[in-house]
Every structure is written in structure tokens, then in C-alpha cells.
Amino acid sequence: MLQIGFLRENKTEAIGRLSKRMENAEDAVEKVLALDASRRNIQTQLDNRAAELNTLSKEIGILFKSGQIEKANLLKLKTTDLKNQKANLTQALNSNSKDLQQLLYQIPNLPHDSVPIGNSENENIEVFSSGIIPKLHSAALPHWELAKKYDIIDFELGNKISGAGFPVYKGKGARLQRALINYFLDLNTAAGYNEVQLPHLVNEASGIGTGQLPDKEGQMYFINADNLYLIPTGEVPATNIFREVILKAEALPKQLTTYTPCFRREAGSYGADVRGLNRLHQFDKVEILRVEHPNESYNALHGMVEHIKTILEALQLPYRILKLCSGDLGFTSALTYDFEVFSTAQGRWLEISSVSNFETYQANRLKLRFKNADGKSELAHTLNGSALALPRVLAGILENYQNENGIEIPQVLIPYTGFDRID
């Protein structure tokens, strides 16, 4: 959530940056500032009424003590009127504050100056690529056919149990999935990230804190009886560890990693591009998260990108990194880099990681602060990245490592799988 103080003091800059991603940026900012001005005016009136009441209460006490009962009672009538005014102003202030909060929830984060202007994913900019796309044999198969051939993932059984988008991993498929999870976690902890195991259900406040609510409630599974949401990513419970927390500056950065299953409704997702593991309703993901001093957050973002690069280099998968344009940028993000692995059998790029700096946007919602050198509290910066999302990494391994005799296992994973091929 954007800070009202920043909008008030930097209106022109805010409108200019928001215009990269909002057609009605000026109108949205003006509405916020108008509501803010009204709120501050109401607050001033409320403070004045409270001060008047305090003064009158003292006068009434003095009058009663001095025996001037009639004058005291006249002033009491005036206090009754002031109390009614105060109650009405309080109600107006609460209504105004609620409207202001809802309006701020509808405005996305300010894009970083380096974010390219664009309307869709087609205008994202490739900033790095690595790896050699293998030449597959003539009978090469996409991963969903490989999964069926070697009986390692059963999409039909998952459909029977739950519905489309809930695969069942079997045998070496399940062991490879587990190997990837452990491998990613081991690399992350070795890089200084503290592993945490988190709830897979969150309350509304947690969804609001990281920006999934009220923006993306249609994509989340909701348990009505308990007013809880299945997590769309480990970012939500991990970041909410720091909700309403004031950290010491010397305690920064905070670095966490977590493995969680993730649940997304993916409403409206149909067609060939979502076949097999390309898009699921339930999938596994390993996350990395950082809470940083504002002066260090972009250095941290660079470090997260470099860390994920080392994972993909070790897996020897062809990949590229994209800087997302304004039209493809996530609602809460100031700057995002997407990692994509090339699916050779499908002949297309598959997103496997998204690394973002949210700056103060989430922290403002979360009330996540730290004490600076002057002893004043200041909003921290939050960052998040997938390291990595498993389904498409697994798809990339199955497709790129296949040959006429089966599927080879990347060397770095063999100690985790206990086998070197699927046949």
C-alpha cells in the first residue's frame, strides 16, 4: 500500500510513475489526496471538540466546588452538545478512513524507474540467458507423455481424486519431486536463508498484509466455515511472520526460506499452454524471502537473482531472465525479474521463478518497521523469490534430459534421488 505522506509530498512523481501501469493514475491519486484532506480536517475538528470538552469539564468542576450549581449545569448542557458533535465526527472519521483504505488497496505499487513501459508479457525485456538448448531425438515427447510412459505422474488419477490440476506423483516421480525440494532448501540454507515450516492456511489479515487481498481473492481457495484461505504461495505466511513487528536496524536483513504446497484456482486457464505440469491448482514451491533496510534492498534483489542463477546453472537447464514491463508487473511489486526455463519438447519458455522487490508497499500494509540510527521507526523493504517453483522445473528436466533410453537425472540431484535415470 502506498504511503499517503509520499503521495501528498510527491504527487507529480507518483502520478508519473503510476501512469506507467494505470490509465487513471492522476484521478486515483487526486481521490486519495482529497479523502486525506477531508480526513485531516475531520480529525482537526475532533481534536478541537475534545479540547473544548476537557476545558469545560475543568470549569464545571470548579463551579460545583464553589457552589455555582446553576452555571455548572448550563455548561453541562453545552458539553452534551459537544459530545454529540464529537460522536458524529468520530463516525465520519471512521467512514472516511475506511473509504481511504479501500481506495489505497486499489492502487498498485509505484514501478521502479528502470521498469520498461509495456502493456503485456510480449514487451518484457530479456536481460540474461544461459545454457544450450539440447537437440532431442526424433521421438522426443512432452513431459505429460513422458509421465505416462514411465508411470511417474498420473494426471488422470489426480483428476479422479480432486479434479484437473491436481497430479499424483508416483515412484521415481515422487522421489524426484522430493529430491528437488530438499536440494533447493539445502542450497538456500547454505546461502544464509533460515528455514521455516509454515501453516498452509492463512487468515484475511495475512492476505491483506502481502497484497493477495482484496486484489486476488478470486484466485484463492477459501474455507468459508473458518474464514481461512489456502496459501497461493509461501510468501504469504512467511512475510506475515513480521506483521506488526518493529525490528532493530542491526537485526536486518532477515532471510527466510520455506517449502510449501501452493493452491491457486487459476480461473479461466484453458488450452494447450496449461497441459500437464504447465499450470496446476496445487503445486510445490520453495521460496526465499528477505526483509531489508531500504538502502540495501536493490543490492539484495541482485543477490537473490544471482543465487537463483547458480541453482539453474547446477541443474544445467537452458534458461533466461526477463525484466517485467509495467503491464506485466505484479500488483505489489516495484521491480520483478522472471526466470524461464526452455521446454525443448514443447518448444516454449516456462516461468519457474519470479523475484521481486516490493519496497515499502507490503511493509506499509503489514506495519513492518525497524528502528533507524535516530531511534525513529521506518518502514522496511520486503523481497520475495521462488527458488524454485517445482512443476515447470520438473517438466524442464523430464523434457530436456530425455533420450532414446529414458530420462537422465541431473548430476547434482543423484545424491538426493538415489538413482541416475528413469526408464
Beta strands, then each sheet from edge to edge (+ up, - down):
strand 1: 125-130
strand 2: 153-154
strand 3: 168-169
strand 4: 194-195
strand 5: 201-202
strand 6: 222-223
strand 7: 228-230
strand 8: 246-248
strand 9: 254-263
strand 10: 282-292
strand 11: 319-323
strand 12: 335-343
strand 13: 348-359
strand 14: 369-371
strand 15: 377-379
strand 16: 381-389
strand 17: 402-403
strand 18: 406-408
strand 19: 421-422
sheet 1: 1+ 11- 12+ 13- 16+ 10- 9+ 4+
sheet 2: 2+ 3-
sheet 3: 5+ 7- 6+
sheet 4: 8+ 14+ 15-
sheet 5: 17+ 18- 19+
end
